[in-house]
């Protein structure tokens, strides 16, 4: 996957149905930062394509990809960092959705060990 593919995929994830409705403030803020970084990189025409792609996901993807390539988005370290931050937050929020109210001896996480003694 190229850097431009990563940008397009992150933008698509942000506009996917329901993500922003259920996302935390951190995810929404990261997505806003990503869009701002993309908008700064694109020409005015590219900004219009970005807006059109958000209104009609998938319809303008090819043109958006072309605008990102033409703008050199694949070499913009600030933009690529915004992509990575957004992707990391989305991934971490979707990993665990557990309701442990009233539970005892609960362990949540990866590669953990727990020993319980209940009286």
C-alpha positions in Angstrom: 0.0 0.0 0.0 1.5 3.4 -1.0 1.4 6.5 1.1 -1.4 7.9 -1.1 -3.4 4.7 -0.6 -3.0 5.2 3.2 -4.2 8.7 3.0 -7.2 7.7 0.9 -8.0 4.8 3.2 -7.8 7.0 6.3 -10.1 9.6 4.7 -12.6 6.8 3.7 -12.5 5.4 7.2 -13.3 8.8 8.6 -16.3 9.3 6.3 -17.6 5.7 6.7 -21.1 5.4 8.0 -21.3 5.8 11.7 -17.6 6.1 12.6 -17.8 9.7 13.5 -21.1 9.2 15.3 -19.6 6.7 17.8 -16.0 7.9 17.8 -14.4 9.5 20.8 -13.4 13.2 20.7 -9.8 12.1 20.2 -10.7 10.2 17.0 -12.8 13.1 15.7 -10.0 15.5 16.5 -7.4 13.3 14.7 -9.7 13.1 11.7 -10.2 16.8 11.6 -6.4 17.2 11.8 -6.0 14.7 9.0 -8.4 16.6 6.8 -6.8 19.9 7.6 -3.4 18.5 6.6 -4.8 17.1 3.3 -6.5 20.4 2.6 -3.3 22.4 3.2 -1.5 20.1 0.7 -4.1 20.2 -2.1 -4.7 22.9 -4.6 -8.0 24.7 -4.5 -9.3 22.2 -7.1 -8.1 19.3 -4.9 -9.9 20.8 -2.0 -13.1 20.8 -4.0 -12.5 17.1 -4.9 -11.9 16.4 -1.2 -15.3 18.0 -0.3 -17.0 16.1 -3.1 -15.5 12.8 -2.0 -16.8 13.3 1.6 -20.4 14.0 0.3 -20.3 11.1 -2.2 -17.8 8.5 -0.8 -16.1 6.4 -3.5 -17.4 8.5 -6.4 -14.5 11.0 -6.4 -11.8 8.6 -5.1 -9.8 8.3 -8.3 -9.7 12.1 -8.8 -8.8 12.6 -5.1 -6.0 10.1 -5.5 -4.7 11.9 -8.6 -4.8 15.3 -6.8 -2.9 13.8 -3.8 -0.2 12.4 -6.1 0.1 15.6 -8.0 0.4 17.6 -4.8 3.2 15.4 -3.5 1.2 14.2 -0.5 3.2 11.0 -0.4 6.2 13.0 0.7 4.5 15.3 3.2 5.7 14.1 6.6 3.1 16.1 8.6 0.3 14.7 6.5 1.6 11.1 6.8 2.0 11.6 10.6 -1.7 12.7 10.8 -2.7 9.6 8.9 -0.8 7.3 11.3 -2.2 9.0 14.4 -5.8 8.7 13.1 -5.3 5.1 12.1 -3.8 4.2 15.5 -6.6 5.9 17.4 -9.3 4.2 15.3 -7.6 0.8 15.7 -7.1 1.2 19.5 -10.7 2.3 20.0 -12.1 -0.6 18.1 -10.0 -3.3 19.8 -11.9 -3.6 23.1 -15.6 -2.9 23.7 -16.3 -4.5 27.0 -18.9 -3.8 29.7 -17.5 -5.2 32.9 -19.9 -3.6 35.4 -20.3 -5.9 38.4 -17.6 -8.3 37.2 -14.8 -9.6 39.4 -11.4 -10.7 38.4 -11.5 -9.1 34.9 -8.4 -8.7 32.8 -8.5 -6.7 29.7 -5.5 -6.5 27.3 -3.0 -8.5 25.4 -0.4 -10.9 26.6 -1.4 -10.6 30.3 -1.5 -13.0 33.2 -3.8 -12.8 36.1 -4.1 -14.8 39.3 -7.3 -14.5 41.4 -8.3 -15.6 44.8 -11.9 -15.0 45.8 -13.2 -15.5 49.3 
